[in-house]
Amino acid sequence: MRLEDYFEFLDPDDIRIKGHRIGSDDVIKYYLDGYSPDQILEELPSLNLEKIYATLTYYLQNRRQMDAYMLRLAKWREERYQEWLANPSPLALRLRAIKAQREQELLN
């Protein structure tokens, strides 16, 4: 089996582990945060060690491209978050109002 066979390349900024909704970035982020493969498995129990090691091997063999991928993904997520903060949904506005009301009640 080729290493690439472990992944679904949905688009340049969406690389999933085949058979899962988990992105390769999830495994890589844990790895970069210092988690061992066994610890990653504890956090992502729907995977197995073979898929975790395949993801880490792919990352290490393609580090420059994968680091760029991780950076693009982080920027995209931050942009979506900032958009959400600037344009919250009606539900988010209602929840914020309820929270503010409860905090005010606690202060009184």
C-alpha beads as a LAMMPS data file, in Angstrom:
LAMMPS data file: protein, C-alpha beads

108 atoms
107 bonds

1 atom types
1 bond types

-500.0 500.0 xlo xhi
-500.0 500.0 ylo yhi
-500.0 500.0 zlo zhi

Masses

1 110.0

Atoms # bond

1 1 1 0.000 0.000 0.000
2 1 1 1.280 3.439 -0.888
3 1 1 1.354 6.048 1.846
4 1 1 -1.043 8.291 -0.109
5 1 1 -3.616 5.479 -0.069
6 1 1 -4.300 6.263 3.594
7 1 1 -5.740 9.680 2.687
8 1 1 -8.508 11.365 0.765
9 1 1 -7.274 14.543 -0.889
10 1 1 -10.627 16.341 -1.100
11 1 1 -8.950 19.575 -2.167
12 1 1 -5.563 21.178 -1.549
13 1 1 -6.705 22.366 1.869
14 1 1 -8.709 19.339 2.976
15 1 1 -6.758 16.135 3.502
16 1 1 -8.766 13.509 5.374
17 1 1 -7.765 10.142 6.721
18 1 1 -9.528 7.623 4.522
19 1 1 -12.686 6.244 6.090
20 1 1 -12.881 9.053 8.670
21 1 1 -14.055 12.614 8.925
22 1 1 -10.838 13.313 10.821
23 1 1 -8.392 15.516 8.975
24 1 1 -4.701 14.791 8.815
25 1 1 -4.277 18.172 10.493
26 1 1 -5.904 16.844 13.667
27 1 1 -3.266 14.128 14.046
28 1 1 -0.457 16.504 13.080
29 1 1 -1.581 19.144 15.570
30 1 1 -1.443 16.633 18.427
31 1 1 1.983 15.485 17.236
32 1 1 3.288 19.057 17.105
33 1 1 1.878 19.616 20.604
34 1 1 4.123 16.775 21.828
35 1 1 1.669 13.879 21.913
36 1 1 3.002 10.388 21.233
37 1 1 1.177 8.159 18.734
38 1 1 -0.399 6.255 21.657
39 1 1 -1.593 9.514 23.213
40 1 1 -3.005 10.634 19.855
41 1 1 -4.923 7.364 19.716
42 1 1 -6.408 8.145 23.134
43 1 1 -7.609 11.516 21.795
44 1 1 -8.804 10.123 18.455
45 1 1 -9.971 6.595 19.315
46 1 1 -11.772 6.017 16.003
47 1 1 -8.340 5.813 14.347
48 1 1 -5.796 3.062 14.790
49 1 1 -2.039 3.248 15.258
50 1 1 -1.404 2.269 11.638
51 1 1 -3.308 5.337 10.381
52 1 1 -1.669 7.595 12.946
53 1 1 1.808 6.408 11.971
54 1 1 0.917 6.759 8.261
55 1 1 -0.198 10.346 8.880
56 1 1 2.945 11.194 10.818
57 1 1 5.155 9.545 8.212
58 1 1 3.405 11.468 5.430
59 1 1 3.847 14.679 7.418
60 1 1 7.555 14.061 8.036
61 1 1 8.200 13.116 4.404
62 1 1 6.344 16.201 3.137
63 1 1 7.066 18.582 5.977
64 1 1 7.408 21.797 3.983
65 1 1 4.153 21.269 2.073
66 1 1 2.309 20.044 5.153
67 1 1 3.509 22.973 7.281
68 1 1 2.212 25.309 4.560
69 1 1 -1.060 23.340 4.529
70 1 1 -1.364 23.659 8.313
71 1 1 -0.690 27.401 8.109
72 1 1 -3.316 27.914 5.364
73 1 1 -5.816 25.922 7.390
74 1 1 -5.123 27.930 10.561
75 1 1 -5.519 31.206 8.645
76 1 1 -8.782 29.985 7.062
77 1 1 -10.161 28.973 10.473
78 1 1 -9.171 32.312 12.008
79 1 1 -10.849 34.186 9.139
80 1 1 -14.060 32.169 9.618
81 1 1 -13.931 32.849 13.370
82 1 1 -13.440 36.585 12.866
83 1 1 -16.320 36.573 10.362
84 1 1 -18.499 34.818 12.896
85 1 1 -17.564 37.339 15.598
86 1 1 -18.371 40.254 13.293
87 1 1 -21.607 38.717 11.984
88 1 1 -23.048 36.436 14.652
89 1 1 -26.130 34.416 13.886
90 1 1 -29.447 35.350 15.527
91 1 1 -29.028 32.341 17.817
92 1 1 -25.572 33.496 18.931
93 1 1 -26.970 36.959 19.632
94 1 1 -29.776 35.488 21.753
95 1 1 -27.337 33.303 23.679
96 1 1 -25.066 36.273 24.337
97 1 1 -28.062 38.278 25.599
98 1 1 -29.095 35.441 27.947
99 1 1 -25.538 35.154 29.246
100 1 1 -25.295 38.903 29.841
101 1 1 -28.656 38.884 31.623
102 1 1 -27.572 36.022 33.902
103 1 1 -24.270 37.730 34.693
104 1 1 -26.155 40.896 35.566
105 1 1 -28.489 38.926 37.825
106 1 1 -25.490 37.441 39.643
107 1 1 -24.070 40.898 40.258
108 1 1 -27.311 42.139 41.836

Bonds

1 1 1 2
2 1 2 3
3 1 3 4
4 1 4 5
5 1 5 6
6 1 6 7
7 1 7 8
8 1 8 9
9 1 9 10
10 1 10 11
11 1 11 12
12 1 12 13
13 1 13 14
14 1 14 15
15 1 15 16
16 1 16 17
17 1 17 18
18 1 18 19
19 1 19 20
20 1 20 21
21 1 21 22
22 1 22 23
23 1 23 24
24 1 24 25
25 1 25 26
26 1 26 27
27 1 27 28
28 1 28 29
29 1 29 30
30 1 30 31
31 1 31 32
32 1 32 33
33 1 33 34
34 1 34 35
35 1 35 36
36 1 36 37
37 1 37 38
38 1 38 39
39 1 39 40
40 1 40 41
41 1 41 42
42 1 42 43
43 1 43 44
44 1 44 45
45 1 45 46
46 1 46 47
47 1 47 48
48 1 48 49
49 1 49 50
50 1 50 51
51 1 51 52
52 1 52 53
53 1 53 54
54 1 54 55
55 1 55 56
56 1 56 57
57 1 57 58
58 1 58 59
59 1 59 60
60 1 60 61
61 1 61 62
62 1 62 63
63 1 63 64
64 1 64 65
65 1 65 66
66 1 66 67
67 1 67 68
68 1 68 69
69 1 69 70
70 1 70 71
71 1 71 72
72 1 72 73
73 1 73 74
74 1 74 75
75 1 75 76
76 1 76 77
77 1 77 78
78 1 78 79
79 1 79 80
80 1 80 81
81 1 81 82
82 1 82 83
83 1 83 84
84 1 84 85
85 1 85 86
86 1 86 87
87 1 87 88
88 1 88 89
89 1 89 90
90 1 90 91
91 1 91 92
92 1 92 93
93 1 93 94
94 1 94 95
95 1 95 96
96 1 96 97
97 1 97 98
98 1 98 99
99 1 99 100
100 1 100 101
101 1 101 102
102 1 102 103
103 1 103 104
104 1 104 105
105 1 105 106
106 1 106 107
107 1 107 108
